[in-house]
Structure formats: structure tokens, C-alpha cells
Amino acid sequence: MYKILFTLFIGLITSGLSAQNAVIRNPEIEQLVKEVSADSLKKYIYDLTRFSTRHTLSRDEKNGMPAAQRYVLSKFNSFAKASNGRMSAEIEQFTIPSDGRRITADAPGANVIATLKGTNPADDRIFIISGHLDSRNKDVMDAEGGAPGANDDGSGVAAVIELARVMAKMEFSATILFVAFTGEEQGLKGATYLAEKAVAEGWNIAGVLNNDIIGNSNSSDTHINDNTKMRVFSETIPLAEDERQASIRRYTNADNDSKSRQLARYIKEVGERYVDQMEVKLIYRSDRFLRGGDQTPFLRNGFTAVRMSEMNENFYHQHENVRIENGIQYGDLPEFMDFEYLRKVSAVNLAAAASLANSADMPQEVQIDVRGLSNKSILLWKAPAIGTPKGYYVLMRETSSPVWEKKFFTTETTLTLPYSKDNYFFAVQSVTESGAESLAVFPSPLTR
């Protein structure tokens, strides 16, 4: 007997050549999304670009990095007043060790962090929303020259600040950290410090949403102007994979189902559910070609992390000194940003983070039974350690599909489906009474 209570099709319900889309939004998250303001984001960007430089090695207390850090802290502290004591903020100082490249001698560094404490004492999960505060011009070692850094990465920090403002007044089961990293342009220094600290102290980081260059909708060279698409980068083969995990991945053909890839799919589904006129494009790379970002240290340390980025980059306004050359204005200036686009990318972050932070945790010990040959697929799992789900979704997609195509709901911890495991991929996620879904878990084979 199949233990299927009902089948929910999200995104695609096919009948002949027609399709229907069911969009069901949690009213609380929908309201938070509406509160994300393009005007607020614009103000943060202009405030940040008034500092002459935000270079990591800048020591200018009035117009350099220390002043910019204090500005972000002041914003976090002002928003904390609406949190009933649940939000606190700090500038966390650390030492960046010399690397002989972009840090020629040990140097002071700092991350600005707002912590929105979860309300469930039994929920130790931490979700991180981040961007990097430091800026640069063409010479990455120039700590004195003007470097406004409006989009790279004032946009990511503005999103972090705005989400702290909007989310401070809402209660979440899990804890959310809003982080403005230092040292990204010098080699991911602030993110490396925090990721290694999280490992040393045993933090349960359940997901990192890193935002880097998210505020421009007009590309150089190709002259594409489109504010309806964004990218989410996620790793394919996990950087922290051990040989046993690699063996299971090869055996199950799970090259496209890393934990970070599941997070990316989640962001796409939830983000498009709540943010109109925005398509989230899944990019099957951990970052742009031969480049990196602050999600990377978390991946190296075994955490689930993705990079959020604009769809079409404009390289006239990235890693360039402010100047006019051959009639072209170079430099990362705020007048070249699209603040409505930045609002939508920020809202995608909010929708995903809010849903995750109020979800139950992922199901445990998810398995697919491969002990016999069959055209049916049997999945088994255990209840999550955190939270009380009302039930579970078993997700299914064709092997050629980038996204989950069908959801089967059950209140049991096993489900038999009349679909062959040879032709489909499966996963399982928890769902709460309010509809908050956990990240999906790809099954391991049950062989004996």
C-alpha cells in the first residue's frame, strides 16, 4: 500500500499542453518581503560610498574602513531596538596573518556582525546572510586611493543591513547572523576567520547566503539590460568531501546534489514564490569562472553555502579606478546601480532565510532501498532532531532536470512511489504546520 496522502505539484502540473502554477505564500514572509525598500537600500549605498575607501588595510578613522565598520554597527544597533532584546551587534576584531601576497605583514581585521537570536532553545542552527564591506580599485594593494565600492560589495552589505532592519522584529526558531565581512578582496580573510571559528566552537551553521555584486542590471560589452534575473552559484563536488562521501556520490550519481546545490534549488523555489518578476538562475559552479567569494571558506570547512550575484556584470564599474577614459566613465559608483533590482535580490534572500529559519530541521538518515530490483522506489528516513514537522515531502525530478518537479506529501517516515529509481532522482524534506520547508536531503542507498 502506498502511504501517499496527497501529491502537490509545485511549478508544473501538466494536462495536455497547458500548465497551472499554484503560488501559496506564508502571509508573514510575504509582509516582510513587501517591507524591503529600494529607497533604504539606496541610502545605505550612498552612505557607504561617502567613505573615501573601505580597503581592508585602510587605517583612516574618519573616512576609511574603521569608520565604515562603525557605520554598519550603528545601523545594526538602531534596528536591535525593535527585537525585544533578541538582536545584538558587535565589531569582532581579529588579526589577519601575513600571507606574503595581499597581506604583507600581520594586520588588524574585523567583521561587523548582528545576531538575531532564535526563540527555540532546542534549535542550535545558525543561518548566515553576508556581504563584504571592503572595497578596492585597480591596484588591490592601494589602501589610500578612492574606492567607492558601491556595487562591489556595497550592494551585498546594503542587503545585509536592510534584512537586519526588516527581520529584527520577527521571531525565528533558528538564529540568524547578518555579517559584513572584511578582507574579501585581500583573500577572503574575514570569512575564513569566521568559518574557522565556527568549526573550533562547534557551531551548527545550516546555511550561508553570501551576497556579492547584486545591484546592477546592465552589462558591459553585451549591453544587456535586464532586472528580472539573478544568479545563485553552488558547488558541484563538495570541497570538504572525504573519500567515503566521494564513493557514495559516485555510486549514486549524485554529482548534481551537493548540500549547497540543494540550498540553491531552495532559494530558487522560495525566492520565485515570493518575489515577482524575478527568475533565479542556478549556476553549476561554486563561483564565477576562476574567481571566488566569501562562501568559499565555509565550503572548505564543510558548511552549506552559496553565492548570490547579479545576472549581468558591468566590468567598467568593478575593480577600476574612478576616471573617464575614451569617453567611458569607470569606477564603482552608485549612479550606475539599479536599486529596484537590488530590492528584488534582497527580497529573495529574505524569503529563503525566513522560511529556513522557521522550518524544522532536515530529516535524518534518508535512504533509498536498493536491496532488490523493482520499478518502484522505496524511501525511508527518521524525524528531524530539531522542530516538529506536520509531515514530509518526497521530491522527485527526472535525471536531466535542474529542479525538483513533483512533491509527494506524507505524514509517515517512509514512502513507496511507482517510479523507477533508474529514471528519477529523489530527496526528502520536512514541512511544518505553517508550510515552512527544510532543505532537501538526497538519499543514501540502503543495501542490506
C-alpha positions as CSV (number, residue, x, y, z in Angstrom):
1,M,0.0,0.0,0.0
2,Y,1.3,3.4,-0.9
3,K,1.4,5.8,2.0
4,I,0.6,8.8,0.0
5,L,-1.8,11.3,1.5
6,F,-1.7,13.7,-1.5
7,T,0.5,14.9,-4.2
8,L,1.4,18.5,-4.5
9,F,2.8,19.8,-7.8
10,I,4.8,23.0,-7.5
11,G,5.5,24.9,-10.7
12,L,4.3,22.3,-13.2
13,I,1.0,20.5,-13.4
14,T,0.7,19.1,-16.9
15,S,-2.6,18.5,-18.7
16,G,-2.1,18.2,-22.4
17,L,-0.2,21.3,-23.4
18,S,-1.5,23.5,-20.6
19,A,0.1,24.2,-17.2
20,Q,-1.1,25.6,-14.0
21,N,1.1,27.3,-11.3
22,A,0.0,27.3,-7.7
23,V,1.6,30.0,-5.6
24,I,1.0,29.7,-1.9
25,R,2.7,32.3,0.3
26,N,3.1,32.5,4.1
27,P,1.5,35.8,5.0
28,E,4.2,36.8,7.5
29,I,7.0,36.2,5.0
30,E,5.0,37.9,2.3
31,Q,4.7,41.0,4.5
32,L,8.4,41.1,5.3
33,V,9.2,40.9,1.6
34,K,7.0,43.9,1.0
35,E,8.9,45.9,3.6
36,V,12.2,45.6,1.8
37,S,12.8,49.1,0.5
38,A,14.7,50.3,-2.6
39,D,14.9,53.8,-1.0
40,S,16.5,52.4,2.1
41,L,19.0,50.4,0.1
42,K,19.9,53.4,-2.0
43,K,20.6,55.4,1.2
44,Y,22.9,52.8,2.6
45,I,24.8,52.6,-0.7
46,Y,25.3,56.4,-0.8
47,D,26.3,56.4,2.9
48,L,28.9,53.7,2.3
49,T,30.4,55.4,-0.8
50,R,30.9,58.6,1.2
51,F,33.9,56.9,2.9
52,S,36.8,57.6,0.7
53,T,37.9,54.0,0.8
54,R,36.8,50.8,2.5
55,H,40.0,49.0,1.7
56,T,40.8,46.3,4.3
57,L,44.2,47.9,5.1
58,S,42.8,51.4,5.4
59,R,43.5,53.0,8.8
60,D,41.7,56.3,8.3
61,E,39.4,56.6,11.3
62,K,37.3,59.3,9.7
63,N,37.0,58.3,6.0
64,G,38.3,54.7,5.8
65,M,37.4,51.2,6.9
66,P,37.2,51.8,10.7
67,A,34.6,54.5,10.1
68,A,32.6,52.3,7.7
69,Q,32.6,49.5,10.2
70,R,31.2,51.8,12.9
71,Y,28.5,53.0,10.4
72,V,27.3,49.4,9.9
73,L,27.4,48.7,13.6
74,S,25.3,51.9,14.3
75,K,22.7,50.6,11.8
76,F,22.5,47.2,13.4
77,N,22.2,48.7,16.9
78,S,19.4,51.0,15.8
79,F,17.4,48.0,14.4
80,A,18.1,45.9,17.5
81,K,15.6,48.2,19.4
82,A,12.7,46.5,17.6
83,S,13.8,43.0,18.5
84,N,12.8,42.9,22.2
85,G,16.4,42.1,23.2
86,R,16.9,39.3,20.7
87,M,19.3,41.2,18.4
88,S,22.8,42.3,19.4
89,A,25.7,43.6,17.3
90,E,29.4,43.9,17.5
91,I,32.6,44.7,15.6
92,E,34.6,41.5,16.1
93,Q,38.3,42.2,15.9
94,F,40.9,39.6,14.7
95,T,44.4,39.5,13.3
96,I,44.9,38.8,9.6
97,P,48.2,36.8,9.4
98,S,50.7,37.8,6.7
99,D,50.4,35.7,3.5
100,G,53.2,37.3,1.6
101,R,50.8,38.3,-1.1
102,R,48.0,40.7,-0.4
103,I,48.7,40.9,3.4
104,T,52.4,41.7,3.6
105,A,52.5,41.9,7.4
106,D,50.1,40.8,10.1
107,A,47.2,43.3,10.1
108,P,44.1,44.0,12.1
109,G,40.8,42.9,10.7
110,A,37.2,43.0,11.8
111,N,33.8,41.7,10.9
112,V,30.6,43.5,11.8
113,I,28.0,41.1,13.0
114,A,24.4,41.4,14.1
115,T,23.0,38.3,15.8
116,L,19.2,37.7,15.8
117,K,18.9,35.0,18.4
118,G,16.4,32.2,17.7
119,T,13.5,31.8,20.1
120,N,13.7,28.0,20.3
121,P,16.3,26.9,23.0
122,A,16.5,23.5,21.4
123,D,17.3,24.9,18.0
124,D,21.0,25.5,17.6
125,R,21.0,26.1,13.9
126,I,22.6,29.3,12.5
127,F,21.9,30.8,9.1
128,I,24.2,33.5,7.8
129,I,23.3,36.3,5.4
130,S,26.5,38.1,4.4
131,G,28.3,40.6,2.1
132,H,31.8,42.1,2.2
133,L,32.4,45.6,3.4
134,D,35.8,46.1,1.9
135,S,36.3,47.8,-1.4
136,R,39.2,48.1,-3.9
137,N,40.3,49.9,-7.0
138,K,42.5,48.6,-9.8
139,D,45.5,48.1,-7.6
140,V,44.3,45.7,-4.9
141,M,47.1,46.9,-2.6
142,D,46.2,50.6,-2.8
143,A,44.8,51.3,0.7
144,E,44.7,55.1,0.3
145,G,43.2,55.8,-3.2
146,G,39.5,56.4,-3.6
147,A,37.5,53.2,-3.8
148,P,33.7,53.8,-3.5
149,G,32.7,50.1,-3.8
150,A,29.1,50.9,-4.5
151,N,28.2,47.6,-6.1
152,D,31.3,45.5,-5.1
153,D,30.2,45.0,-2.5
154,G,28.3,47.9,-1.1
155,S,25.3,46.2,-2.6
156,G,25.8,43.0,-0.6
157,V,26.3,44.9,2.6
158,A,23.3,47.1,2.0
159,A,21.2,44.0,1.6
160,V,22.5,42.6,4.9
161,I,21.7,45.9,6.6
162,E,18.2,46.1,5.1
163,L,17.4,42.5,6.0
164,A,18.5,43.1,9.6
165,R,16.1,46.1,9.7
166,V,13.2,44.1,8.4
167,M,13.7,40.8,10.2
168,A,14.7,42.2,13.6
169,K,11.1,42.5,14.7
170,M,10.1,38.9,13.7
171,E,10.7,35.8,15.8
172,F,12.6,32.8,14.2
173,S,13.2,29.4,15.7
174,A,16.9,29.4,14.5
175,T,19.5,32.1,14.9
176,I,20.3,34.4,12.0
177,L,23.7,36.2,11.7
178,F,23.9,39.3,9.5
179,V,27.6,39.7,8.6
180,A,29.6,42.4,6.9
181,F,33.0,40.7,6.2
182,T,36.4,42.4,6.0
183,G,39.2,41.2,3.8
184,E,37.4,39.6,0.9
185,E,39.5,41.4,-1.7
186,Q,42.7,40.5,0.1
187,G,41.9,36.8,0.1
188,L,38.6,36.0,1.9
189,K,40.2,36.9,5.2
190,G,37.1,37.8,7.3
191,A,35.1,34.8,6.1
192,T,38.0,32.4,6.7
193,Y,38.3,33.7,10.3
194,L,34.6,33.2,11.0
195,A,34.3,29.8,9.3
196,E,37.3,28.5,11.2
197,K,35.9,30.0,14.4
198,A,32.6,28.2,13.7
199,V,34.4,24.8,13.4
200,A,36.5,25.4,16.5
201,E,33.4,26.3,18.6
202,G,31.1,23.6,17.1
203,W,28.6,25.9,15.5
204,N,25.7,24.3,13.6
205,I,25.8,26.5,10.5
206,A,22.9,25.2,8.5
207,G,23.3,27.6,5.5
208,V,25.2,30.6,4.3
209,L,23.7,33.1,1.8
210,N,26.6,35.2,0.6
211,N,25.8,38.3,-1.4
212,D,28.5,39.7,-3.7
213,I,27.8,42.2,-6.5
214,I,24.0,42.2,-6.5
215,G,22.9,45.7,-7.5
216,N,23.5,46.2,-11.2
217,S,21.2,45.1,-14.1
218,N,23.2,46.4,-17.1
219,S,26.2,44.6,-18.6
220,S,29.3,45.9,-20.2
221,D,30.3,44.6,-23.7
222,T,27.0,42.9,-24.4
223,H,24.8,45.9,-23.3
224,I,22.1,43.6,-21.8
225,N,19.7,45.5,-19.6
226,D,17.6,43.1,-17.6
227,N,16.5,43.4,-13.9
228,T,14.4,40.1,-13.9
229,K,17.2,37.5,-13.4
230,M,19.8,36.8,-10.8
231,R,22.3,34.0,-10.2
232,V,22.9,31.6,-7.4
233,F,26.3,29.8,-7.6
234,S,26.6,26.4,-5.8
235,E,29.4,23.8,-5.6
236,T,29.1,20.6,-7.5
237,I,31.7,18.3,-5.9
238,P,31.9,19.4,-2.2
239,L,35.3,21.0,-1.3
240,A,35.2,19.2,2.0
241,E,34.2,15.8,0.7
242,D,36.1,12.8,2.1
243,E,36.7,9.5,0.3
244,R,33.7,7.7,1.8
245,Q,31.4,10.6,0.7
246,A,33.0,10.6,-2.7
247,S,32.4,6.9,-3.1
248,I,28.7,7.3,-2.2
249,R,28.4,10.2,-4.6
250,R,29.9,8.3,-7.5
251,Y,27.8,5.2,-6.7
252,T,24.5,7.1,-6.6
253,N,25.4,9.6,-9.5
254,A,24.8,12.5,-7.0
255,D,27.2,14.9,-8.7
256,N,24.4,17.4,-9.0
257,D,23.0,17.0,-5.5
258,S,25.5,18.5,-3.0
259,K,24.0,20.2,0.0
260,S,24.9,23.6,-1.4
261,R,23.1,22.7,-4.6
262,Q,20.0,21.8,-2.6
263,L,20.2,25.2,-0.9
264,A,20.4,26.8,-4.3
265,R,17.3,25.0,-5.5
266,Y,15.6,26.0,-2.3
267,I,16.4,29.7,-2.9
268,K,15.1,29.4,-6.5
269,E,11.8,27.8,-5.5
270,V,11.1,30.0,-2.4
271,G,12.6,33.2,-3.9
272,E,10.4,33.0,-7.1
273,R,7.4,32.2,-4.9
274,Y,7.6,35.5,-3.0
275,V,9.4,37.9,-5.4
276,D,7.5,38.8,-8.5
277,Q,9.4,39.4,-11.8
278,M,12.5,37.6,-10.7
279,E,13.9,34.4,-12.1
280,V,16.7,32.8,-10.0
281,K,19.2,31.1,-12.3
282,L,21.1,28.1,-11.0
283,I,24.7,28.3,-11.9
284,Y,26.5,25.0,-11.5
285,R,29.8,26.5,-10.3
286,S,30.8,27.4,-6.8
287,D,31.6,30.9,-8.1
288,R,32.3,32.7,-11.4
289,F,34.9,31.3,-13.7
290,L,38.3,31.1,-11.9
291,R,37.0,33.5,-9.2
292,G,35.9,33.2,-5.6
293,G,33.9,34.8,-2.8
294,D,33.2,34.6,0.9
295,Q,31.2,31.4,0.6
296,T,34.3,29.5,-0.2
297,P,35.9,29.3,3.3
298,F,32.6,27.9,4.6
299,L,32.6,25.3,1.8
300,R,36.1,24.3,2.6
301,N,35.1,23.8,6.2
302,G,32.2,21.5,5.3
303,F,29.3,24.0,5.6
304,T,26.4,24.6,3.2
305,A,27.0,27.9,1.4
306,V,26.1,29.6,-1.9
307,R,26.9,32.9,-3.6
308,M,24.1,35.3,-4.8
309,S,25.1,37.6,-7.6
310,E,23.6,39.8,-10.3
311,M,23.0,38.2,-13.7
312,N,24.9,40.7,-15.9
313,E,28.1,42.2,-14.5
314,N,29.4,45.6,-15.7
315,F,33.2,45.5,-15.6
316,Y,33.6,49.2,-16.2
317,H,32.4,49.6,-12.7
318,Q,34.2,46.8,-11.0
319,H,37.9,46.8,-9.8
320,E,38.5,50.1,-11.6
321,N,39.8,53.5,-10.5
322,V,37.2,56.3,-10.9
323,R,38.1,58.1,-14.1
324,I,36.8,58.9,-17.6
325,E,38.8,57.3,-20.4
326,N,37.9,57.3,-24.1
327,G,34.5,58.8,-23.1
328,I,33.7,55.9,-20.7
329,Q,33.1,56.5,-17.0
330,Y,35.0,53.9,-15.0
331,G,34.7,53.2,-11.3
332,D,32.2,51.5,-8.9
333,L,29.9,54.5,-8.4
334,P,26.3,54.4,-7.1
335,E,24.8,56.2,-10.1
336,F,25.3,53.0,-12.1
337,M,23.2,50.8,-9.8
338,D,19.6,49.6,-10.2
339,F,18.1,49.9,-6.7
340,E,14.8,48.3,-7.7
341,Y,16.8,45.3,-8.9
342,L,18.8,45.3,-5.6
343,R,15.5,45.3,-3.7
344,K,14.3,42.2,-5.5
345,V,17.6,40.3,-4.9
346,S,17.5,41.3,-1.3
347,A,13.9,40.1,-1.0
348,V,14.9,36.7,-2.5
349,N,17.4,36.4,0.3
350,L,14.8,37.4,2.9
351,A,12.2,34.9,1.7
352,A,14.6,32.0,1.7
353,A,16.3,32.8,5.0
354,A,13.0,33.5,6.8
355,S,11.5,30.2,5.6
356,L,14.6,28.2,6.6
357,A,14.9,29.8,10.0
358,N,11.3,28.8,10.9
359,S,11.4,25.4,9.4
360,A,12.0,22.1,11.2
361,D,15.5,20.7,10.6
362,M,16.1,18.2,7.7
363,P,15.0,14.6,8.0
364,Q,17.7,12.3,9.3
365,E,19.2,9.1,7.8
366,V,17.4,9.5,4.5
367,Q,17.8,6.3,2.5
368,I,16.5,4.7,-0.7
369,D,16.0,0.9,-0.7
370,V,18.2,-0.8,-3.3
371,R,18.1,-4.3,-1.9
372,G,16.1,-5.7,-4.8
373,L,15.3,-5.0,-8.4
374,S,12.0,-3.1,-8.8
375,N,10.3,-0.4,-10.8
376,K,9.0,1.1,-7.5
377,S,11.2,3.3,-5.3
378,I,11.1,3.0,-1.5
379,L,12.4,5.9,0.6
380,L,12.9,5.8,4.4
381,W,14.0,8.4,6.9
382,K,13.9,9.5,10.5
383,A,12.3,12.6,12.0
384,P,14.5,15.7,12.4
385,A,16.3,16.4,15.6
386,I,15.0,19.9,15.7
387,G,11.4,21.0,15.3
388,T,8.1,19.2,14.9
389,P,7.1,18.7,11.2
390,K,3.5,18.0,10.3
391,G,4.9,15.8,7.6
392,Y,7.3,15.4,4.8
393,Y,7.7,16.0,1.1
394,V,9.3,13.4,-1.1
395,L,10.7,15.3,-4.0
396,M,11.2,13.8,-7.5
397,R,12.8,15.0,-10.7
398,E,14.0,13.5,-14.0
399,T,17.7,12.9,-14.1
400,S,18.1,15.7,-16.7
401,S,16.1,18.3,-14.7
402,P,17.9,21.0,-12.7
403,V,15.0,21.4,-10.3
404,W,12.6,19.2,-8.3
405,E,9.5,18.7,-10.4
406,K,7.0,16.9,-8.1
407,K,6.3,16.8,-4.4
408,F,4.6,13.9,-2.6
409,F,3.3,14.6,0.9
410,T,3.1,12.0,3.7
411,T,2.9,12.0,7.5
412,E,4.8,8.7,7.6
413,T,8.6,8.3,7.6
414,T,8.6,6.0,4.6
415,L,7.0,6.3,1.1
416,T,6.8,3.9,-1.8
417,L,6.4,5.5,-5.2
418,P,5.6,3.9,-8.5
419,Y,8.5,5.5,-10.3
420,S,11.8,3.7,-11.0
421,K,14.9,4.9,-9.2
422,D,16.8,4.3,-12.5
423,N,14.9,7.1,-14.2
424,Y,14.5,9.7,-11.4
425,F,16.3,11.4,-8.6
426,F,14.6,11.7,-5.2
427,A,15.0,13.7,-1.9
428,V,13.1,14.3,1.3
429,Q,12.4,17.5,3.2
430,S,10.4,18.3,6.4
431,V,7.4,20.6,6.3
432,T,5.9,22.4,9.3
433,E,2.3,23.2,10.0
434,S,2.9,26.7,8.7
435,G,4.3,25.3,5.4
436,A,8.0,26.1,6.2
437,E,10.1,23.5,4.3
438,S,13.6,22.3,5.3
439,L,16.4,21.8,2.9
440,A,16.1,18.6,0.9
441,V,18.2,15.6,1.7
442,F,19.5,13.3,-1.1
443,P,19.1,9.7,0.0
444,S,22.0,7.2,0.6
445,P,21.5,3.7,-0.7
446,L,20.1,1.1,1.7
447,T,21.9,-2.1,0.7
448,R,21.3,-4.6,3.5
